[in-house]
């Protein structure tokens, strides 16, 4: 069966429901096991209806049979008629019965029941992807990035999802912050906001002239107020949550290398999930106001120096996404009095550099040239301690 774009979105929502059930199942509190069962059942029902919609099966009875919406058992029967080889429909029916008992009879599901239905719903999901939609998608590759219009934003959020699935929650939050910074940059760019440096220092300051120092402080305060107003306009109702998440990291600059100053921080699964939800909610709520086709600079969504396997060996990790106007991009590393020019393509690059000395400061340049002949560069400065 051909997968419609609308059902792709339905299955994306179904996966989110499943993941919410999974997170509740881990906690094992009374309310969590109840919410786990409710989410697993809602996930299964969403999958069933996605398939029936694609098969043009109505979810209501004909007027001759009393009309109204079909019962869950009737929906299962319709799906079984279409795909008799699906193996987990009986388990899905059992889950729905348990859901009704939980919701209407105050039955508390056991740990065994929660585990059983978590496993079976996942298998049912994968079975539908493989047998009904002929492998056009898989559980692991479904994510809310489907709802993101920005190609660069979608790319970075895919890295966030990949890190989250691999339990690398610090990396997941790091990429989420990068996606936020990029999206805010687009919002500012499209609203024509002035892009001033949050660390602006007035050229009028002088240790000898007291009155000009006052002018300098006034300009710095004016600059900070301007950034606060623009941030309020961009972030809207999400201002408090996003400024808390990004901390002292300001969003005022359009320059694509500003995001390099982010640091990875330790975070647990619950914290990473909350950040994911915030990022998706904010971006989808505000993406109607952006257009990224006018940008002429790429975006670096990762930059880190990692110690290599041998002495004086290090790995430069660069996450790079280009834009159509860029004609050339390369990583320049000064090493042993020579410049290494390494071409950059979209994605995560891991480049080994050797013979670096402890205690010295090094600079890496990402150099790009666009179709207008304009050169631009970002630099990552680091010291080996």
C-alpha positions as a Python dict, from the first residue, in 0.01 Angstrom:
ca = {
    (1, 'X'): (0, 0, 0),
    (2, 'X'): (123, 350, -84),
    (3, 'X'): (197, 565, 219),
    (4, 'X'): (20, 902, 197),
    (5, 'X'): (185, 1218, 329),
    (6, 'X'): (-100, 1257, 577),
    (7, 'X'): (-48, 905, 712),
    (8, 'X'): (324, 976, 743),
    (9, 'X'): (227, 1251, 981),
    (10, 'X'): (-20, 1024, 1162),
    (11, 'X'): (249, 760, 1214),
    (12, 'X'): (487, 1029, 1339),
    (13, 'X'): (230, 1122, 1603),
    (14, 'X'): (179, 752, 1680),
    (15, 'X'): (551, 714, 1750),
    (16, 'X'): (548, 1013, 1984),
    (17, 'X'): (257, 855, 2171),
    (18, 'X'): (451, 530, 2197),
    (19, 'X'): (762, 709, 2327),
    (20, 'X'): (558, 892, 2589),
    (21, 'X'): (420, 554, 2698),
    (22, 'X'): (772, 413, 2709),
    (23, 'X'): (900, 697, 2930),
    (24, 'X'): (609, 649, 3170),
    (25, 'X'): (669, 273, 3180),
    (26, 'X'): (1025, 326, 3304),
    (27, 'X'): (914, 521, 3612),
    (28, 'X'): (670, 250, 3733),
    (29, 'X'): (469, 477, 3964),
    (30, 'X'): (92, 426, 3987),
    (31, 'X'): (9, 718, 3760),
    (32, 'X'): (293, 630, 3522),
    (33, 'X'): (180, 272, 3453),
    (34, 'X'): (-171, 403, 3385),
    (35, 'X'): (-44, 669, 3146),
    (36, 'X'): (182, 412, 2979),
    (37, 'X'): (-115, 189, 2892),
    (38, 'X'): (-323, 486, 2771),
    (39, 'X'): (-41, 603, 2543),
    (40, 'X'): (30, 256, 2403),
    (41, 'X'): (-338, 210, 2320),
    (42, 'X'): (-368, 554, 2163),
    (43, 'X'): (-57, 475, 1955),
    (44, 'X'): (-205, 147, 1827),
    (45, 'X'): (-538, 312, 1743),
    (46, 'X'): (-362, 589, 1550),
    (47, 'X'): (-171, 330, 1345),
    (48, 'X'): (-491, 137, 1265),
    (49, 'X'): (-673, 449, 1150),
    (50, 'X'): (-376, 561, 938),
    (51, 'X'): (-391, 231, 745),
    (52, 'X'): (-770, 243, 708),
    (53, 'X'): (-759, 602, 585),
    (54, 'X'): (-504, 507, 319),
    (55, 'X'): (-728, 217, 212),
    (56, 'X'): (-1026, 456, 184),
    (57, 'X'): (-1213, 264, 454),
    (58, 'X'): (-1470, 481, 631),
    (59, 'X'): (-1450, 498, 1008),
    (60, 'X'): (-1826, 541, 1036),
    (61, 'X'): (-2106, 290, 979),
    (62, 'X'): (-2348, 342, 690),
    (63, 'X'): (-2680, 495, 786),
    (64, 'X'): (-2854, 160, 721),
    (65, 'X'): (-2655, 10, 1009),
    (66, 'X'): (-2736, 286, 1252),
    (67, 'X'): (-2461, 527, 1155),
    (68, 'X'): (-2213, 665, 1406),
    (69, 'X'): (-1846, 579, 1451),
    (70, 'X'): (-1734, 219, 1433),
    (71, 'X'): (-1627, 43, 1751),
    (72, 'X'): (-1264, -50, 1803),
    (73, 'X'): (-1348, -416, 1732),
    (74, 'X'): (-1504, -315, 1401),
    (75, 'X'): (-1190, -123, 1307),
    (76, 'X'): (-979, -428, 1392),
    (77, 'X'): (-1208, -640, 1176),
    (78, 'X'): (-1171, -399, 882),
    (79, 'X'): (-793, -405, 915),
    (80, 'X'): (-788, -786, 941),
    (81, 'X'): (-992, -810, 620),
    (82, 'X'): (-740, -589, 439),
    (83, 'X'): (-427, -750, 585),
    (84, 'X'): (-506, -1099, 718),
    (85, 'X'): (-138, -1178, 780),
    (86, 'X'): (-89, -916, 1052),
    (87, 'X'): (12, -1114, 1363),
    (88, 'X'): (-43, -869, 1647),
    (89, 'X'): (-408, -767, 1604),
    (90, 'X'): (-524, -993, 1887),
    (91, 'X'): (-265, -835, 2118),
    (92, 'X'): (-380, -488, 2011),
    (93, 'X'): (-739, -587, 2094),
    (94, 'X'): (-627, -715, 2435),
    (95, 'X'): (-447, -385, 2499),
    (96, 'X'): (-760, -187, 2412),
    (97, 'X'): (-967, -397, 2654),
    (98, 'X'): (-713, -334, 2928),
    (99, 'X'): (-716, 39, 2845),
    (100, 'X'): (-1096, 41, 2892),
    (101, 'X'): (-1062, -141, 3224),
    (102, 'X'): (-798, 105, 3339),
    (103, 'X'): (-993, 412, 3235),
    (104, 'X'): (-1346, 304, 3326),
    (105, 'X'): (-1306, 35, 3594),
    (106, 'X'): (-1004, 180, 3781),
    (107, 'X'): (-798, -133, 3713),
    (108, 'X'): (-426, -85, 3782),
    (109, 'X'): (-212, -259, 3518),
    (110, 'X'): (66, -484, 3641),
    (111, 'X'): (430, -434, 3554),
    (112, 'X'): (409, -748, 3340),
    (113, 'X'): (110, -611, 3144),
    (114, 'X'): (284, -280, 3079),
    (115, 'X'): (596, -459, 2955),
    (116, 'X'): (396, -702, 2741),
    (117, 'X'): (199, -430, 2564),
    (118, 'X'): (499, -204, 2518),
    (119, 'X'): (676, -484, 2332),
    (120, 'X'): (370, -588, 2128),
    (121, 'X'): (276, -236, 2019),
    (122, 'X'): (634, -179, 1902),
    (123, 'X'): (622, -506, 1705),
    (124, 'X'): (282, -414, 1562),
    (125, 'X'): (418, -75, 1455),
    (126, 'X'): (716, -233, 1281),
    (127, 'X'): (495, -498, 1123),
    (128, 'X'): (269, -233, 969),
    (129, 'X'): (569, -38, 837),
    (130, 'X'): (719, -347, 678),
    (131, 'X'): (416, -547, 555),
    (132, 'X'): (149, -283, 494),
    (133, 'X'): (368, -3, 362),
    (134, 'X'): (635, -229, 205),
    (135, 'X'): (916, -80, 413),
    (136, 'X'): (853, 277, 291),
    (137, 'X'): (936, 385, 646),
    (138, 'X'): (1051, 229, 970),
    (139, 'X'): (995, 299, 1338),
    (140, 'X'): (1354, 411, 1390),
    (141, 'X'): (1342, 665, 1106),
    (142, 'X'): (1012, 829, 1201),
    (143, 'X'): (1045, 1160, 1385),
    (144, 'X'): (877, 1495, 1434),
    (145, 'X'): (1129, 1646, 1192),
    (146, 'X'): (861, 1565, 933),
    (147, 'X'): (676, 1874, 1059),
    (148, 'X'): (979, 2104, 1023),
    (149, 'X'): (998, 2305, 698),
    (150, 'X'): (1351, 2441, 727),
    (151, 'X'): (1594, 2200, 560),
    (152, 'X'): (1883, 2302, 783),
    (153, 'X'): (1665, 2292, 1094),
    (154, 'X'): (1539, 1948, 995),
    (155, 'X'): (1898, 1826, 944),
    (156, 'X'): (2009, 1939, 1291),
    (157, 'X'): (1696, 1801, 1459),
    (158, 'X'): (1759, 1466, 1290),
    (159, 'X'): (2098, 1464, 1465),
    (160, 'X'): (1917, 1545, 1790),
    (161, 'X'): (1680, 1250, 1737),
    (162, 'X'): (1967, 1015, 1652),
    (163, 'X'): (2156, 1111, 1967),
    (164, 'X'): (1842, 1070, 2177),
    (165, 'X'): (1770, 723, 2035),
    (166, 'X'): (2130, 622, 2118),
    (167, 'X'): (2087, 749, 2479),
    (168, 'X'): (2340, 1028, 2420),
    (169, 'X'): (2125, 1281, 2600),
    (170, 'X'): (2397, 1546, 2637),
    (171, 'X'): (2449, 1546, 2259),
    (172, 'X'): (2073, 1547, 2202),
    (173, 'X'): (2027, 1865, 2409),
    (174, 'X'): (2333, 2022, 2243),
    (175, 'X'): (2185, 1970, 1895),
    (176, 'X'): (1844, 2090, 2017),
    (177, 'X'): (2005, 2417, 2129),
    (178, 'X'): (2183, 2450, 1795),
    (179, 'X'): (1850, 2408, 1613),
    (180, 'X'): (1696, 2675, 1839),
    (181, 'X'): (1978, 2920, 1773),
    (182, 'X'): (1950, 2867, 1398),
    (183, 'X'): (1572, 2912, 1402),
    (184, 'X'): (1597, 3230, 1612),
    (185, 'X'): (1860, 3360, 1372),
    (186, 'X'): (1611, 3306, 1087),
    (187, 'X'): (1336, 3482, 1279),
    (188, 'X'): (1558, 3785, 1334),
    (189, 'X'): (1675, 3780, 974),
    (190, 'X'): (1323, 3767, 832),
    (191, 'X'): (1190, 4041, 1059),
    (192, 'X'): (1478, 4267, 953),
    (193, 'X'): (1597, 4311, 1311),
    (194, 'X'): (1932, 4486, 1363),
    (195, 'X'): (2202, 4235, 1448),
    (196, 'X'): (2421, 4379, 1717),
    (197, 'X'): (2684, 4208, 1922),
    (198, 'X'): (2564, 4136, 2278),
    (199, 'X'): (2920, 4192, 2396),
    (200, 'X'): (2941, 4532, 2227),
    (201, 'X'): (3188, 4774, 2380),
    (202, 'X'): (3165, 5140, 2292),
    (203, 'X'): (3465, 5288, 2112),
    (204, 'X'): (3413, 5605, 2313),
    (205, 'X'): (3528, 5449, 2642),
    (206, 'X'): (3847, 5595, 2778),
    (207, 'X'): (4020, 5567, 3110),
    (208, 'X'): (4099, 5939, 3089),
    (209, 'X'): (3760, 6079, 2993),
    (210, 'X'): (3492, 6018, 3252),
    (211, 'X'): (3205, 6165, 3045),
    (212, 'X'): (3283, 5944, 2742),
    (213, 'X'): (3290, 5637, 2967),
    (214, 'X'): (2936, 5729, 3064),
    (215, 'X'): (2843, 5748, 2695),
    (216, 'X'): (2996, 5404, 2646),
    (217, 'X'): (2795, 5254, 2931),
    (218, 'X'): (2480, 5417, 2798),
    (219, 'X'): (2536, 5266, 2453),
    (220, 'X'): (2599, 4923, 2602),
    (221, 'X'): (2276, 4944, 2804),
    (222, 'X'): (2085, 5065, 2496),
    (223, 'X'): (2227, 4772, 2299),
    (224, 'X'): (2117, 4528, 2569),
    (225, 'X'): (1766, 4676, 2579),
    (226, 'X'): (1741, 4652, 2201),
    (227, 'X'): (1839, 4286, 2211),
    (228, 'X'): (1589, 4218, 2489),
    (229, 'X'): (1305, 4374, 2284),
    (230, 'X'): (1399, 4178, 1972),
    (231, 'X'): (1430, 3855, 2170),
    (232, 'X'): (1084, 3915, 2315),
    (233, 'X'): (941, 3965, 1966),
    (234, 'X'): (1112, 3652, 1830),
    (235, 'X'): (1054, 3415, 2120),
    (236, 'X'): (703, 3536, 2202),
    (237, 'X'): (539, 3320, 2471),
    (238, 'X'): (849, 3095, 2483),
    (239, 'X'): (1087, 3367, 2601),
    (240, 'X'): (1128, 3245, 2960),
    (241, 'X'): (1172, 2878, 2869),
    (242, 'X'): (1418, 2936, 2585),
    (243, 'X'): (1633, 3195, 2764),
    (244, 'X'): (1648, 2956, 3061),
    (245, 'X'): (1755, 2671, 2829),
    (246, 'X'): (2019, 2873, 2644),
    (247, 'X'): (2141, 3043, 2960),
    (248, 'X'): (2386, 3325, 2898),
    (249, 'X'): (2401, 3235, 2530),
    (250, 'X'): (2242, 3528, 2347),
    (251, 'X'): (2056, 3495, 2018),
    (252, 'X'): (2118, 3838, 1875),
    (253, 'X'): (2390, 3772, 1619),
    (254, 'X'): (2324, 3647, 1265),
    (255, 'X'): (2677, 3516, 1233),
    (256, 'X'): (2667, 3142, 1192),
    (257, 'X'): (2976, 3072, 1402),
    (258, 'X'): (2824, 3214, 1722),
    (259, 'X'): (2670, 2879, 1811),
    (260, 'X'): (3018, 2729, 1859),
    (261, 'X'): (3027, 2873, 2208),
    (262, 'X'): (2765, 2627, 2332),
    (263, 'X'): (2885, 2366, 2577),
    (264, 'X'): (2766, 2010, 2625),
    (265, 'X'): (2614, 1954, 2968),
    (266, 'X'): (2512, 1641, 3155),
    (267, 'X'): (2139, 1573, 3133),
    (268, 'X'): (1917, 1271, 3194),
    (269, 'X'): (1658, 1118, 2964),
    (270, 'X'): (1369, 1314, 3113),
    (271, 'X'): (1552, 1644, 3076),
    (272, 'X'): (1644, 1567, 2714),
    (273, 'X'): (1284, 1476, 2634),
    (274, 'X'): (1158, 1805, 2780),
    (275, 'X'): (1406, 1998, 2567),
    (276, 'X'): (1300, 1807, 2255),
    (277, 'X'): (935, 1888, 2318),
    (278, 'X'): (1010, 2257, 2375),
    (279, 'X'): (1215, 2284, 2056),
    (280, 'X'): (952, 2117, 1837),
    (281, 'X'): (672, 2322, 1992),
    (282, 'X'): (852, 2655, 1947),
    (283, 'X'): (976, 2591, 1592),
    (284, 'X'): (645, 2460, 1460),
    (285, 'X'): (459, 2749, 1626),
    (286, 'X'): (680, 3016, 1467),
    (287, 'X'): (803, 2868, 1139),
    (288, 'X'): (537, 3047, 931),
    (289, 'X'): (736, 3366, 990),
    (290, 'X'): (1065, 3244, 840),
    (291, 'X'): (1221, 3192, 501),
    (292, 'X'): (1573, 3055, 484),
    (293, 'X'): (1635, 3079, 108),
    (294, 'X'): (1782, 3430, 142),
    (295, 'X'): (2069, 3321, 365),
    (296, 'X'): (2415, 3312, 209),
    (297, 'X'): (2605, 3149, 497),
    (298, 'X'): (2609, 2784, 602),
    (299, 'X'): (2552, 2664, 956),
    (300, 'X'): (2789, 2477, 1184),
    (301, 'X'): (2588, 2269, 1428),
    (302, 'X'): (2876, 2092, 1604),
    (303, 'X'): (3238, 2165, 1683),
    (304, 'X'): (3444, 1981, 1939),
    (305, 'X'): (3802, 1864, 1990),
    (306, 'X'): (3838, 1503, 2109),
    (307, 'X'): (4156, 1330, 2221),
    (308, 'X'): (4269, 1061, 1980),
    (309, 'X'): (4395, 710, 2044),
    (310, 'X'): (4764, 796, 2044),
    (311, 'X'): (4977, 1068, 2202),
    (312, 'X'): (4955, 1414, 2043),
    (313, 'X'): (4662, 1298, 1828),
    (314, 'X'): (4328, 1478, 1831),
    (315, 'X'): (4002, 1447, 1643),
    (316, 'X'): (3825, 1758, 1518),
    (317, 'X'): (3451, 1696, 1499),
    (318, 'X'): (3270, 1945, 1274),
    (319, 'X'): (2899, 1934, 1192),
    (320, 'X'): (2844, 2137, 876),
    (321, 'X'): (2538, 2221, 665),
    (322, 'X'): (2573, 2428, 349),
    (323, 'X'): (2324, 2649, 165),
    (324, 'X'): (2265, 2664, -214),
    (325, 'X'): (2458, 2988, -258),
    (326, 'X'): (2783, 2842, -118),
    (327, 'X'): (3021, 2729, -392),
    (328, 'X'): (3313, 2616, -178),
    (329, 'X'): (3362, 2515, 185),
    (330, 'X'): (3673, 2382, 353),
    (331, 'X'): (3828, 2331, 694),
    (332, 'X'): (4167, 2498, 735),
    (333, 'X'): (4402, 2375, 1006),
    (334, 'X'): (4745, 2520, 1065),
    (335, 'X'): (4968, 2226, 1150),
    (336, 'X'): (5349, 2214, 1145),
    (337, 'X'): (5375, 2539, 947),
    (338, 'X'): (5137, 2423, 674),
    (339, 'X'): (4769, 2468, 608),
    (340, 'X'): (4552, 2160, 564),
    (341, 'X'): (4259, 2230, 330),
    (342, 'X'): (3985, 1973, 383),
    (343, 'X'): (3665, 2003, 172),
    (344, 'X'): (3343, 1999, 374),
    (345, 'X'): (3016, 1834, 273),
    (346, 'X'): (2688, 1828, 465),
    (347, 'X'): (2706, 1615, 777),
    (348, 'X'): (2936, 1533, 1066),
    (349, 'X'): (3309, 1526, 990),
    (350, 'X'): (3572, 1365, 1211),
    (351, 'X'): (3922, 1470, 1109),
    (352, 'X'): (4239, 1342, 1279),
    (353, 'X'): (4518, 1594, 1337),
    (354, 'X'): (4853, 1498, 1486),
    (355, 'X'): (5166, 1643, 1643),
    (356, 'X'): (4990, 1911, 1844),
    (357, 'X'): (5169, 2029, 2155),
    (358, 'X'): (5022, 2061, 2503),
    (359, 'X'): (4989, 2413, 2636),
    (360, 'X'): (4968, 2574, 2292),
    (361, 'X'): (4672, 2756, 2138),
    (362, 'X'): (4540, 2652, 1799),
    (363, 'X'): (4284, 2798, 1560),
    (364, 'X'): (4071, 2608, 1309),
    (365, 'X'): (3903, 2800, 1028),
    (366, 'X'): (3595, 2697, 834),
    (367, 'X'): (3625, 2899, 515),
    (368, 'X'): (3338, 2937, 266),
    (369, 'X'): (3290, 3119, -64),
    (370, 'X'): (2947, 3196, -210),
    (371, 'X'): (2827, 3251, -565),
    (372, 'X'): (2860, 3627, -526),
    (373, 'X'): (3231, 3585, -463),
    (374, 'X'): (3198, 3678, -97),
    (375, 'X'): (3432, 3506, 148),
    (376, 'X'): (3328, 3424, 501),
    (377, 'X'): (3483, 3220, 776),
    (378, 'X'): (3424, 3084, 1120),
    (379, 'X'): (3698, 3003, 1362),
    (380, 'X'): (3722, 2763, 1652),
    (381, 'X'): (4002, 2850, 1893),
    (382, 'X'): (4118, 2597, 2148),
    (383, 'X'): (4404, 2536, 2388),
    (384, 'X'): (4551, 2195, 2468),
    (385, 'X'): (4596, 2172, 2845),
}
